[in-house]
């Protein structure tokens, strides 16, 4: 994976740099992600927030209750409105960067597709992902994040 991860919004007013590669890479087909992206799904890379720095612009946010029941804060550019990132306020040690905001989207290698029960019938699935009917089990997101932060504490 190419480091650092660089990205920003469509008008380039918001810019970020992440000094660590993604901890989790996924595609989500839940209705909220569909509405937020304006498409059939949202694609995210999850990164540690303390390795992520915003260097320009400012973000606005919109809080939603995701289909999982958890609060999700979706962040977007104040100028152009393009989605940039999201995070869970009750677990703010990671940030979900939208793949569309990455300068180099070719680094995205999704491992899972979530909420495939909500996917549109006309949209094909990625051939190399594990399909999860509803929200992710702990092995998809929570376990890799816990392992990452435990390994960092032990260094």
C-alpha positions, 0 to 999 in steps of 0.5 A: 500500500502506498503511504501516505494516503492523501486525499480531499474533497472535490473542490480541493479546499479540504485536504488530508494525509494519513501516515498509516495504511487502512486497517479495514477496507469495505463496501457498505450497501445499507440504505444510509450509505446509499443515500449519503453516496448518491449511489448503490453503496459507500466504499470506505477505508478505516484508518487510525485517527491519530495518524490522520491530519487535515491540512486545509479546509473545514468539514461540516457534519451530519449525524445519522443513526445507522442501520446498526443502531449506532450513531455515525457522524458523516463529514463533508466539505463546507464548500462543495458538499462532497463526502470525505469521511465518517466516524462513530462518536462513541469510538473516535479512535478511527475514521472512515475515509470515503474511497472517492476522497482518496487521491489514489483510489487504486489502493482500495482492496475491499475485503467485505461487503456489508448489508448485501440484503439491502443491495440493489438488484441491478448492481453487481458485487465485487467478485473478491469480497466476503458478502455479509447479509446485514451489519458486520460481525466483530470479525469484520471491523471490531476484531481487526481494530482491537488487534491493531490498537493492542499491538500498538500498546505493546510496542 
